[in-house]
Amino acid sequence: MARLPRLSVGGVPHLLVQRSHQRQAVFIDDADRALFHQLLGEAARSEGVALHAYGLFDGEVRLVATPSTSEALGRMMQSLGRRYGGAFNRRHRRTGDCGKGAFEPQ
C-alpha cells in the first residue's frame, strides 16, 4: 500500500525531521555534510522553499522551512533524497540496499 501524502501548507513554516534508515549514518564525514548542504540549497531554490534553519546530525536532518506551495516541500525532499542518496552510495561504495551486507566488497 502506498504511503499517504504528508500535510504541507504553502506559506506556513514547517519543522521537518528526517531520520536515517535503521539508525545508519546520514553523514560519515564533513564532505558528506558539505554535499548535502549544497544540494539542499539547490533543491530549496529550485522548488521555491525558504530555509530558515537546519541541523545536520550524524543520524538525522532537521529543517525549518516555508514552502511557497503545498507541493514544494515534498518535491524538494524527493529531489534532495534522490541526489544525495545516489551520491552517498557511490562515494561510499554502497549498493543502496539497507539490509545486511549493504556495503559492496572493495
N, CA, C and O atoms as a GROMACS GRO file, in nm:
protein
  424
    1MET      N    1   0.084  -0.117   0.000
    1MET     CA    2   0.000   0.000   0.000
    1MET      C    3   0.089   0.124   0.000
    1MET      O    4   0.188   0.130   0.073
    2ALA      N    5   0.054   0.220  -0.081
    2ALA     CA    6   0.131   0.344  -0.089
    2ALA      C    7   0.114   0.427   0.037
    2ALA      O    8   0.008   0.425   0.101
    3ARG      N    9   0.219   0.500   0.072
    3ARG     CA   10   0.215   0.587   0.189
    3ARG      C   11   0.127   0.707   0.156
    3ARG      O   12   0.132   0.760   0.044
    4LEU      N   13   0.047   0.750   0.252
    4LEU     CA   14  -0.035   0.868   0.232
    4LEU      C   15   0.053   0.992   0.229
    4LEU      O   16   0.156   0.997   0.297
    5PRO      N   17   0.014   1.093   0.150
    5PRO     CA   18   0.096   1.214   0.144
    5PRO      C   19   0.097   1.288   0.279
    5PRO      O   20  -0.002   1.286   0.352
    6ARG      N   21   0.208   1.352   0.309
    6ARG     CA   22   0.218   1.431   0.431
    6ARG      C   23   0.154   1.567   0.408
    6ARG      O   24   0.154   1.618   0.296
    7LEU      N   25   0.101   1.624   0.514
    7LEU     CA   26   0.038   1.756   0.506
    7LEU      C   27   0.145   1.862   0.488
    7LEU      O   28   0.243   1.865   0.563
    8SER      N   29   0.128   1.946   0.393
    8SER     CA   30   0.217   2.059   0.369
    8SER      C   31   0.131   2.176   0.324
    8SER      O   32   0.046   2.162   0.236
    9VAL      N   33   0.152   2.292   0.386
    9VAL     CA   34   0.072   2.410   0.355
    9VAL      C   35   0.165   2.520   0.304
    9VAL      O   36   0.260   2.558   0.373
   10GLY      N   37   0.139   2.569   0.185
   10GLY     CA   38   0.221   2.676   0.130
   10GLY      C   39   0.214   2.801   0.215
   10GLY      O   40   0.107   2.838   0.264
   11GLY      N   41   0.330   2.867   0.233
   11GLY     CA   42   0.336   2.992   0.308
   11GLY      C   43   0.341   2.976   0.458
   11GLY      O   44   0.342   3.076   0.530
   12VAL      N   45   0.344   2.852   0.507
   12VAL     CA   46   0.346   2.826   0.652
   12VAL      C   47   0.477   2.754   0.686
   12VAL      O   48   0.513   2.657   0.620
   13PRO      N   49   0.549   2.800   0.791
   13PRO     CA   50   0.673   2.731   0.830
   13PRO      C   51   0.646   2.588   0.876
   13PRO      O   52   0.545   2.561   0.942
   14HIS      N   53   0.736   2.497   0.841
   14HIS     CA   54   0.726   2.356   0.879
   14HIS      C   55   0.856   2.312   0.946
   14HIS      O   56   0.965   2.357   0.909
   15LEU      N   57   0.844   2.224   1.044
   15LEU     CA   58   0.960   2.159   1.103
   15LEU      C   59   0.966   2.020   1.043
   15LEU      O   60   0.870   1.943   1.052
   16LEU      N   61   1.079   1.987   0.981
   16LEU     CA   62   1.098   1.855   0.922
   16LEU      C   63   1.209   1.783   0.997
   16LEU      O   64   1.314   1.841   1.025
   17VAL      N   65   1.184   1.658   1.028
   17VAL     CA   66   1.287   1.572   1.087
   17VAL      C   67   1.295   1.449   0.999
   17VAL      O   68   1.198   1.374   0.986
   18GLN      N   69   1.410   1.429   0.939
   18GLN     CA   70   1.431   1.311   0.854
   18GLN      C   71   1.539   1.226   0.919
   18GLN      O   72   1.654   1.269   0.932
   19ARG      N   73   1.501   1.106   0.960
   19ARG     CA   74   1.595   1.016   1.027
   19ARG      C   75   1.646   0.912   0.930
   19ARG      O   76   1.582   0.879   0.830
   20SER      N   77   1.763   0.861   0.961
   20SER     CA   78   1.823   0.759   0.876
   20SER      C   79   1.749   0.626   0.893
   20SER      O   80   1.678   0.604   0.991
   21HIS      N   81   1.767   0.541   0.796
   21HIS     CA   82   1.706   0.408   0.799
   21HIS      C   83   1.788   0.318   0.889
   21HIS      O   84   1.910   0.313   0.876
   22GLN      N   85   1.725   0.248   0.978
   22GLN     CA   86   1.789   0.152   1.068
   22GLN      C   87   1.906   0.215   1.146
   22GLN      O   88   2.006   0.149   1.173
   23ARG      N   89   1.891   0.342   1.180
   23ARG     CA   90   1.990   0.416   1.259
   23ARG      C   91   2.129   0.420   1.196
   23ARG      O   92   2.229   0.432   1.266
   24GLN      N   93   2.134   0.409   1.066
   24GLN     CA   94   2.261   0.420   0.997
   24GLN      C   95   2.300   0.567   0.988
   24GLN      O   96   2.216   0.655   1.005
   25ALA      N   97   2.426   0.593   0.961
   25ALA     CA   98   2.475   0.730   0.949
   25ALA      C   99   2.421   0.795   0.822
   25ALA      O  100   2.420   0.735   0.715
   26VAL      N  101   2.376   0.919   0.836
   26VAL     CA  102   2.338   1.001   0.721
   26VAL      C  103   2.463   1.066   0.664
   26VAL      O  104   2.478   1.083   0.543
   27PHE      N  105   2.554   1.104   0.755
   27PHE     CA  106   2.679   1.169   0.718
   27PHE      C  107   2.794   1.093   0.782
   27PHE      O  108   2.792   1.066   0.902
   28ILE      N  109   2.893   1.058   0.703
   28ILE     CA  110   3.009   0.988   0.756
   28ILE      C  111   3.122   1.086   0.785
   28ILE      O  112   3.202   1.064   0.876
   29ASP      N  113   3.129   1.194   0.706
   29ASP     CA  114   3.235   1.292   0.728
   29ASP      C  115   3.189   1.431   0.682
   29ASP      O  116   3.075   1.448   0.638
   30ASP      N  117   3.278   1.528   0.694
   30ASP     CA  118   3.242   1.666   0.658
   30ASP      C  119   3.214   1.683   0.509
   30ASP      O  120   3.136   1.770   0.471
   31ALA      N  121   3.276   1.600   0.426
   31ALA     CA  122   3.248   1.607   0.282
   31ALA      C  123   3.102   1.571   0.255
   31ALA      O  124   3.040   1.631   0.167
   32ASP      N  125   3.048   1.473   0.328
   32ASP     CA  126   2.906   1.438   0.312
   32ASP      C  127   2.818   1.556   0.352
   32ASP      O  128   2.722   1.590   0.282
   33ARG      N  129   2.851   1.619   0.464
   33ARG     CA  130   2.772   1.734   0.511
   33ARG      C  131   2.778   1.849   0.410
   33ARG      O  132   2.677   1.914   0.383
   34ALA      N  133   2.896   1.874   0.355
   34ALA     CA  134   2.911   1.982   0.257
   34ALA      C  135   2.828   1.955   0.132
   34ALA      O  136   2.763   2.045   0.079
   35LEU      N  137   2.829   1.831   0.085
   35LEU     CA  138   2.750   1.796  -0.032
   35LEU      C  139   2.601   1.811  -0.002
   35LEU      O  140   2.527   1.868  -0.082
   36PHE      N  141   2.557   1.760   0.112
   36PHE     CA  142   2.416   1.772   0.149
   36PHE      C  143   2.376   1.918   0.156
   36PHE      O  144   2.271   1.957   0.104
   37HIS      N  145   2.460   2.000   0.218
   37HIS     CA  146   2.431   2.144   0.231
   37HIS      C  147   2.415   2.208   0.094
   37HIS      O  148   2.321   2.285   0.072
   38GLN      N  149   2.504   2.176   0.002
   38GLN     CA  150   2.497   2.230  -0.134
   38GLN      C  151   2.368   2.186  -0.204
   38GLN      O  152   2.297   2.267  -0.262
   39LEU      N  153   2.339   2.055  -0.198
   39LEU     CA  154   2.220   2.002  -0.266
   39LEU      C  155   2.092   2.053  -0.202
   39LEU      O  156   1.993   2.076  -0.271
   40LEU      N  157   2.093   2.072  -0.071
   40LEU     CA  158   1.977   2.128  -0.001
   40LEU      C  159   1.947   2.268  -0.053
   40LEU      O  160   1.832   2.300  -0.083
   41GLY      N  161   2.050   2.352  -0.063
   41GLY     CA  162   2.030   2.488  -0.115
   41GLY      C  163   1.977   2.488  -0.256
   41GLY      O  164   1.886   2.564  -0.289
   42GLU      N  165   2.034   2.402  -0.341
   42GLU     CA  166   1.989   2.394  -0.480
   42GLU      C  167   1.844   2.348  -0.489
   42GLU      O  168   1.765   2.406  -0.564
   43ALA      N  169   1.808   2.245  -0.412
   43ALA     CA  170   1.671   2.192  -0.417
   43ALA      C  171   1.572   2.294  -0.363
   43ALA      O  172   1.462   2.308  -0.416
   44ALA      N  173   1.610   2.364  -0.256
   44ALA     CA  174   1.520   2.466  -0.198
   44ALA      C  175   1.494   2.578  -0.298
   44ALA      O  176   1.380   2.620  -0.317
   45ARG      N  177   1.600   2.627  -0.362
   45ARG     CA  178   1.583   2.734  -0.462
   45ARG      C  179   1.498   2.685  -0.579
   45ARG      O  180   1.408   2.755  -0.625
   46SER      N  181   1.528   2.567  -0.627
   46SER     CA  182   1.458   2.512  -0.743
   46SER      C  183   1.309   2.493  -0.717
   46SER      O  184   1.227   2.517  -0.806
   47GLU      N  185   1.274   2.452  -0.596
   47GLU     CA  186   1.133   2.421  -0.566
   47GLU      C  187   1.059   2.534  -0.495
   47GLU      O  188   0.940   2.521  -0.466
   48GLY      N  189   1.127   2.644  -0.467
   48GLY     CA  190   1.060   2.757  -0.404
   48GLY      C  191   1.033   2.736  -0.256
   48GLY      O  192   0.923   2.763  -0.207
   49VAL      N  193   1.134   2.687  -0.185
   49VAL     CA  194   1.122   2.665  -0.040
   49VAL      C  195   1.222   2.757   0.030
   49VAL      O  196   1.340   2.756  -0.002
   50ALA      N  197   1.174   2.835   0.127
   50ALA     CA  198   1.262   2.922   0.207
   50ALA      C  199   1.312   2.841   0.326
   50ALA      O  200   1.233   2.791   0.405
   51LEU      N  201   1.444   2.830   0.337
   51LEU     CA  202   1.506   2.760   0.451
   51LEU      C  203   1.537   2.862   0.559
   51LEU      O  204   1.602   2.964   0.532
   52HIS      N  205   1.492   2.836   0.681
   52HIS     CA  206   1.516   2.929   0.792
   52HIS      C  207   1.624   2.878   0.886
   52HIS      O  208   1.701   2.957   0.941
   53ALA      N  209   1.631   2.747   0.905
   53ALA     CA  210   1.730   2.687   0.995
   53ALA      C  211   1.744   2.540   0.960
   53ALA      O  212   1.654   2.479   0.903
   54TYR      N  213   1.861   2.484   0.994
   54TYR     CA  214   1.881   2.342   0.971
   54TYR      C  215   1.984   2.289   1.070
   54TYR      O  216   2.066   2.363   1.123
   55GLY      N  217   1.976   2.159   1.093
   55GLY     CA  218   2.075   2.088   1.174
   55GLY      C  219   2.108   1.959   1.103
   55GLY      O  220   2.019   1.881   1.067
   56LEU      N  221   2.237   1.935   1.082
   56LEU     CA  222   2.283   1.814   1.013
   56LEU      C  223   2.354   1.728   1.116
   56LEU      O  224   2.470   1.752   1.149
   57PHE      N  225   2.284   1.628   1.166
   57PHE     CA  226   2.336   1.539   1.270
   57PHE      C  227   2.375   1.406   1.206
   57PHE      O  228   2.333   1.376   1.095
   58ASP      N  229   2.455   1.328   1.277
   58ASP     CA  230   2.502   1.201   1.220
   58ASP      C  231   2.387   1.114   1.170
   58ASP      O  232   2.396   1.057   1.062
   59GLY      N  233   2.279   1.104   1.248
   59GLY     CA  234   2.171   1.012   1.215
   59GLY      C  235   2.041   1.077   1.170
   59GLY      O  236   1.943   1.007   1.146
   60GLU      N  237   2.039   1.211   1.159
   60GLU     CA  238   1.915   1.276   1.115
   60GLU      C  239   1.943   1.418   1.067
   60GLU      O  240   2.049   1.475   1.091
   61VAL      N  241   1.844   1.472   0.997
   61VAL     CA  242   1.847   1.609   0.948
   61VAL      C  243   1.722   1.677   1.001
   61VAL      O  244   1.612   1.621   0.996
   62ARG      N  245   1.739   1.800   1.050
   62ARG     CA  246   1.624   1.879   1.094
   62ARG      C  247   1.624   2.010   1.014
   62ARG      O  248   1.726   2.076   1.000
   63LEU      N  249   1.507   2.045   0.965
   63LEU     CA  250   1.492   2.167   0.885
   63LEU      C  251   1.373   2.247   0.935
   63LEU      O  252   1.272   2.190   0.978
   64VAL      N  253   1.384   2.378   0.929
   64VAL     CA  254   1.269   2.467   0.943
   64VAL      C  255   1.260   2.539   0.810
   64VAL      O  256   1.352   2.610   0.770
   65ALA      N  257   1.148   2.519   0.741
   65ALA     CA  258   1.135   2.569   0.604
   65ALA      C  259   0.992   2.609   0.575
   65ALA      O  260   0.897   2.553   0.631
   66THR      N  261   0.978   2.706   0.486
   66THR     CA  262   0.845   2.750   0.441
   66THR      C  263   0.834   2.726   0.291
   66THR      O  264   0.905   2.789   0.212
   67PRO      N  265   0.745   2.635   0.252
   67PRO     CA  266   0.725   2.610   0.108
   67PRO      C  267   0.636   2.719   0.047
   67PRO      O  268   0.548   2.772   0.114
   68SER      N  269   0.660   2.751  -0.078
   68SER     CA  270   0.577   2.851  -0.146
   68SER      C  271   0.441   2.792  -0.184
   68SER      O  272   0.342   2.865  -0.193
   69THR      N  273   0.436   2.661  -0.206
   69THR     CA  274   0.311   2.593  -0.240
   69THR      C  275   0.301   2.465  -0.157
   69THR      O  276   0.398   2.425  -0.092
   70SER      N  277   0.186   2.402  -0.159
   70SER     CA  278   0.168   2.279  -0.081
   70SER      C  279   0.251   2.163  -0.137
   70SER      O  280   0.278   2.067  -0.064
   71GLU      N  281   0.291   2.169  -0.263
   71GLU     CA  282   0.369   2.062  -0.324
   71GLU      C  283   0.520   2.083  -0.314
   71GLU      O  284   0.596   1.988  -0.331
   72ALA      N  285   0.562   2.204  -0.286
   72ALA     CA  286   0.705   2.239  -0.295
   72ALA      C  287   0.792   2.162  -0.196
   72ALA      O  288   0.902   2.119  -0.231
   73LEU      N  289   0.745   2.144  -0.075
   73LEU     CA  290   0.826   2.077   0.028
   73LEU      C  291   0.852   1.932  -0.009
   73LEU      O  292   0.965   1.884   0.002
   74GLY      N  293   0.750   1.861  -0.051
   74GLY     CA  294   0.766   1.722  -0.092
   74GLY      C  295   0.859   1.707  -0.211
   74GLY      O  296   0.942   1.617  -0.215
   75ARG      N  297   0.844   1.797  -0.308
   75ARG     CA  298   0.932   1.792  -0.426
   75ARG      C  299   1.077   1.820  -0.388
   75ARG      O  300   1.169   1.756  -0.441
   76MET      N  301   1.097   1.915  -0.295
   76MET     CA  302   1.233   1.946  -0.251
   76MET      C  303   1.297   1.824  -0.184
   76MET      O  304   1.411   1.789  -0.214
   77MET      N  305   1.224   1.762  -0.093
   77MET     CA  306   1.280   1.649  -0.020
   77MET      C  307   1.303   1.529  -0.112
   77MET      O  308   1.400   1.456  -0.096
   78GLN      N  309   1.213   1.509  -0.208
   78GLN     CA  310   1.230   1.399  -0.303
   78GLN      C  311   1.355   1.421  -0.389
   78GLN      O  312   1.434   1.328  -0.409
   79SER      N  313   1.372   1.541  -0.439
   79SER     CA  314   1.489   1.574  -0.520
   79SER      C  315   1.617   1.559  -0.438
   79SER      O  316   1.715   1.501  -0.485
   80LEU      N  317   1.615   1.611  -0.318
   80LEU     CA  318   1.732   1.604  -0.230
   80LEU      C  319   1.766   1.459  -0.198
   80LEU      O  320   1.883   1.420  -0.204
   81GLY      N  321   1.667   1.379  -0.165
   81GLY     CA  322   1.691   1.238  -0.133
   81GLY      C  323   1.749   1.160  -0.249
   81GLY      O  324   1.839   1.079  -0.231
   82ARG      N  325   1.698   1.186  -0.367
   82ARG     CA  326   1.749   1.116  -0.486
   82ARG      C  327   1.894   1.153  -0.513
   82ARG      O  328   1.978   1.066  -0.536
   83ARG      N  329   1.922   1.282  -0.511
   83ARG     CA  330   2.057   1.329  -0.546
   83ARG      C  331   2.158   1.294  -0.438
   83ARG      O  332   2.266   1.244  -0.468
   84TYR      N  333   2.125   1.321  -0.312
   84TYR     CA  334   2.221   1.294  -0.205
   84TYR      C  335   2.238   1.143  -0.185
   84TYR      O  336   2.350   1.095  -0.169
   85GLY      N  337   2.129   1.070  -0.185
   85GLY     CA  338   2.137   0.925  -0.165
   85GLY      C  339   2.224   0.857  -0.269
   85GLY      O  340   2.306   0.772  -0.236
   86GLY      N  341   2.206   0.893  -0.394
   86GLY     CA  342   2.287   0.836  -0.500
   86GLY      C  343   2.434   0.871  -0.486
   86GLY      O  344   2.521   0.786  -0.502
   87ALA      N  345   2.461   0.999  -0.456
   87ALA     CA  346   2.600   1.044  -0.440
   87ALA      C  347   2.665   0.976  -0.320
   87ALA      O  348   2.781   0.936  -0.326
   88PHE      N  349   2.591   0.965  -0.210
   88PHE     CA  350   2.644   0.900  -0.089
   88PHE      C  351   2.678   0.754  -0.119
   88PHE      O  352   2.785   0.706  -0.084
   89ASN      N  353   2.587   0.684  -0.184
   89ASN     CA  354   2.609   0.543  -0.216
   89ASN      C  355   2.729   0.524  -0.309
   89ASN      O  356   2.808   0.431  -0.290
   90ARG      N  357   2.742   0.610  -0.409
   90ARG     CA  358   2.858   0.599  -0.499
   90ARG      C  359   2.988   0.628  -0.424
   90ARG      O  360   3.085   0.554  -0.437
   91ARG      N  361   2.990   0.734  -0.346
   91ARG     CA  362   3.112   0.774  -0.276
   91ARG      C  363   3.158   0.670  -0.175
   91ARG      O  364   3.278   0.645  -0.161
   92HIS      N  365   3.062   0.610  -0.106
   92HIS     CA  366   3.097   0.514  -0.001
   92HIS      C  367   3.084   0.369  -0.048
   92HIS      O  368   3.088   0.275   0.031
   93ARG      N  369   3.068   0.353  -0.181
   93ARG     CA  370   3.062   0.220  -0.243
   93ARG      C  371   2.954   0.133  -0.179
   93ARG      O  372   2.978   0.018  -0.142
   94ARG      N  373   2.836   0.190  -0.169
   94ARG     CA  374   2.721   0.118  -0.115
   94ARG      C  375   2.627   0.082  -0.227
   94ARG      O  376   2.624   0.147  -0.332
   95THR      N  377   2.550  -0.022  -0.204
   95THR     CA  378   2.453  -0.065  -0.305
   95THR      C  379   2.322   0.010  -0.294
   95THR      O  380   2.245   0.011  -0.390
   96GLY      N  381   2.295   0.073  -0.179
   96GLY     CA  382   2.166   0.135  -0.156
   96GLY      C  383   2.071   0.040  -0.086
   96GLY      O  384   1.964   0.081  -0.043
   97ASP      N  385   2.109  -0.087  -0.074
   97ASP     CA  386   2.031  -0.187  -0.002
   97ASP      C  387   2.049  -0.162   0.147
   97ASP      O  388   2.162  -0.149   0.194
   98CYS      N  389   1.941  -0.157   0.221
   98CYS     CA  390   1.950  -0.126   0.364
   98CYS      C  391   1.969  -0.251   0.450
   98CYS      O  392   1.982  -0.240   0.572
   99GLY      N  393   1.971  -0.366   0.390
   99GLY     CA  394   1.983  -0.489   0.467
   99GLY      C  395   2.126  -0.523   0.501
   99GLY      O  396   2.219  -0.445   0.477
  100LYS      N  397   2.143  -0.641   0.558
  100LYS     CA  398   2.276  -0.688   0.595
  100LYS      C  399   2.362  -0.702   0.470
  100LYS      O  400   2.315  -0.748   0.366
  101GLY      N  401   2.487  -0.661   0.481
  101GLY     CA  402   2.577  -0.670   0.366
  101GLY      C  403   2.555  -0.561   0.264
  101GLY      O  404   2.582  -0.581   0.146
  102ALA      N  405   2.507  -0.446   0.307
  102ALA     CA  406   2.477  -0.339   0.214
  102ALA      C  407   2.602  -0.278   0.152
  102ALA      O  408   2.593  -0.213   0.048
  103PHE      N  409   2.717  -0.298   0.212
  103PHE     CA  410   2.839  -0.245   0.156
  103PHE      C  411   2.895  -0.343   0.053
  103PHE      O  412   2.901  -0.464   0.075
  104GLU      N  413   2.936  -0.287  -0.060
  104GLU     CA  414   2.996  -0.371  -0.163
  104GLU      C  415   3.140  -0.405  -0.124
  104GLU      O  416   3.204  -0.326  -0.055
  105PRO      N  417   3.190  -0.518  -0.164
  105PRO     CA  418   3.329  -0.550  -0.136
  105PRO      C  419   3.422  -0.453  -0.207
  105PRO      O  420   3.391  -0.407  -0.318
  106GLN      N  421   3.534  -0.422  -0.145
  106GLN     CA  422   3.629  -0.328  -0.204
  106GLN      C  423   3.738  -0.399  -0.278
  106GLN      O  424   3.827  -0.335  -0.335
   0.00000   0.00000   0.00000
